[in-house]
Amino acid sequence: MDSFLARLQLIGASGMVLLCAACGGPSADGTSNANGTSSASCVGPYLNDQPPDGPFSGPVPIVAPGSTITIYGHWYTSTCNDTGGHDPLAPLHPVHLTLTLPSGDVDELGVFDPDGHDMGFSTEAHVPAATPAGTATVRDDRQPMATYEFEIRQ
C-alpha cells in the first residue's frame, strides 16, 4: 500500500509541474503580468512565399535558375491586438529587402511600405539563369531581422 501511495504522490507532483510549466515566467516577448502569469505576445514581422490569407509556412520552395518567386512580408506593424484589443493597425516604417544568392551575389529587391489587412507587401525575386544550385536567402533590414530561404535547383 505504501508503494501505491508513493507512486500516486509522484504522479500528482509530476502533473503539477506540467500544469505550472504553462504559468508564470516570461512570455516570448519577455514580459509577464504582475500576478506571475505570462502575457501573450504578437506575431512579429515575417517573410515567406504565401499570400496574406495563405498558411504560415509550407515546404521549402524549389526555384529553377531563370525563374522568379513571389516573396510576401507579413505583420510589419507595431500594433498588438492579441489580447482582444481592436486598435487600428499602424504600419512600421518602410522595409528594405535583399536577396542573397548561393554564389554570394546580393540583389536589392527594393523598399516596401507595409499595407493591407496584414500590414504586408509582396515582390518578385528573379533568380538569374546562371545562378548555381543552393540556398537563397531574403532578408529585411529590421532588428531582429526577418529571413526567408528557398532552394535553387533545376
C-alpha positions as CSV (number, residue, x, y, z in Angstrom):
1,M,0.0,0.0,0.0
2,D,2.9,2.4,0.8
3,S,4.4,2.0,-2.7
4,F,0.9,2.7,-4.2
5,L,0.7,6.0,-2.2
6,A,4.2,6.9,-3.1
7,R,3.5,6.4,-6.8
8,L,0.3,8.4,-6.5
9,Q,2.1,11.3,-4.9
10,L,4.8,11.2,-7.6
11,I,2.2,11.2,-10.4
12,G,0.4,14.2,-8.6
13,A,3.6,16.1,-8.3
14,S,4.5,15.5,-11.9
15,G,1.1,16.7,-13.0
16,M,1.6,19.9,-11.1
17,V,5.0,20.5,-12.7
18,L,3.4,20.1,-16.1
19,L,0.5,22.3,-15.3
20,C,2.7,25.0,-13.9
21,A,5.0,24.9,-16.9
22,A,2.4,27.0,-18.7
23,C,2.0,29.6,-15.9
24,G,4.3,32.3,-14.7
25,G,7.5,33.4,-16.2
26,P,8.2,35.5,-19.2
27,S,6.4,35.2,-22.5
28,A,8.0,35.1,-25.9
29,D,8.5,38.9,-25.8
30,G,10.0,38.7,-22.3
31,T,7.0,40.2,-20.4
32,S,4.9,38.7,-17.6
33,N,1.9,40.0,-15.7
34,A,2.1,41.3,-12.1
35,N,0.3,38.1,-10.9
36,G,3.0,35.9,-12.3
37,T,1.1,34.6,-15.3
38,S,2.5,35.1,-18.8
39,S,1.2,37.7,-21.1
40,A,0.5,37.0,-24.8
41,S,2.8,38.2,-27.5
42,C,2.1,39.3,-31.0
43,V,3.3,37.8,-34.2
44,G,6.4,39.7,-35.4
45,P,7.2,40.6,-39.0
46,Y,8.0,37.6,-41.1
47,L,8.7,36.7,-44.8
48,N,7.5,33.7,-46.8
49,D,6.2,32.7,-50.2
50,Q,2.5,32.6,-49.1
51,P,-0.1,35.3,-49.8
52,P,-1.8,37.1,-46.9
53,D,-4.5,34.5,-46.4
54,G,-2.2,31.6,-47.1
55,P,-0.7,29.2,-44.5
56,F,2.1,30.4,-42.2
57,S,4.6,28.1,-43.8
58,G,4.9,25.2,-46.3
59,P,7.5,23.1,-47.9
60,V,10.7,24.9,-48.9
61,P,10.1,26.1,-52.5
62,I,12.4,25.0,-55.3
63,V,13.1,27.6,-57.9
64,A,14.9,27.0,-61.2
65,P,17.6,29.4,-62.4
66,G,15.9,31.9,-64.7
67,S,12.7,31.8,-62.8
68,T,11.0,34.1,-60.2
69,I,9.4,33.6,-56.8
70,T,7.0,35.9,-55.1
71,I,8.1,36.9,-51.6
72,Y,5.5,38.2,-49.1
73,G,6.1,40.2,-46.0
74,H,3.5,39.9,-43.2
75,W,2.7,41.8,-40.0
76,Y,5.0,44.7,-40.3
77,T,3.1,46.6,-37.6
78,S,3.7,47.8,-34.1
79,T,0.0,47.3,-33.2
80,C,-0.8,44.3,-31.0
81,N,-4.4,43.2,-30.6
82,D,-3.8,39.6,-29.4
83,T,-5.5,40.2,-26.0
84,G,-8.8,41.3,-27.5
85,G,-8.0,44.9,-28.4
86,H,-9.3,46.5,-31.6
87,D,-6.7,49.2,-32.2
88,P,-6.2,50.1,-35.9
89,L,-3.1,48.5,-37.4
90,A,-0.3,51.0,-37.8
91,P,2.4,50.1,-40.3
92,L,6.1,50.0,-39.4
93,H,8.5,52.2,-41.4
94,P,9.3,51.1,-45.0
95,V,11.3,47.9,-45.1
96,H,14.3,47.2,-47.4
97,L,14.7,43.6,-48.7
98,T,17.8,42.0,-50.2
99,L,18.2,38.6,-51.9
100,T,21.5,36.7,-51.3
101,L,22.1,34.0,-53.9
102,P,24.2,30.8,-53.3
103,S,27.1,32.4,-55.2
104,G,27.2,35.3,-52.6
105,D,25.8,37.8,-55.1
106,V,23.3,40.2,-53.5
107,D,20.3,41.6,-55.3
108,E,18.5,44.7,-53.8
109,L,14.8,43.8,-54.1
110,G,13.7,47.3,-53.0
111,V,11.9,49.3,-50.3
112,F,8.4,48.4,-49.4
113,D,5.6,50.1,-47.5
114,P,3.6,47.7,-45.3
115,D,-0.2,48.0,-46.0
116,G,-3.4,46.0,-46.2
117,H,-5.1,43.8,-43.6
118,D,-1.9,42.0,-42.5
119,M,0.4,45.1,-42.9
120,G,2.3,43.3,-45.6
121,F,3.7,43.6,-49.1
122,S,4.9,41.4,-51.9
123,T,7.7,41.5,-54.5
124,E,9.1,39.3,-57.2
125,A,12.6,37.9,-56.7
126,H,14.2,36.9,-60.0
127,V,16.9,34.2,-60.0
128,P,19.4,34.8,-62.8
129,A,19.8,31.9,-65.3
130,A,23.5,31.4,-64.3
131,T,22.8,31.0,-60.6
132,P,24.3,27.9,-59.1
133,A,22.2,25.4,-57.1
134,G,22.0,26.1,-53.4
135,T,20.1,28.1,-50.8
136,A,19.0,31.7,-51.5
137,T,18.1,34.0,-48.6
138,V,15.8,37.0,-48.5
139,R,16.4,39.4,-45.5
140,D,14.8,42.6,-44.3
141,D,16.7,45.5,-42.7
142,R,14.9,45.4,-39.3
143,Q,16.2,44.3,-35.9
144,P,15.5,41.5,-35.3
145,M,15.9,40.6,-38.9
146,A,13.2,38.6,-40.7
147,T,14.7,36.0,-43.1
148,Y,13.3,33.6,-45.7
149,E,15.1,30.8,-47.5
150,F,14.4,28.9,-50.7
151,E,16.3,26.4,-52.8
152,I,17.6,26.9,-56.3
153,R,17.8,23.7,-58.4
154,Q,17.0,22.6,-61.9
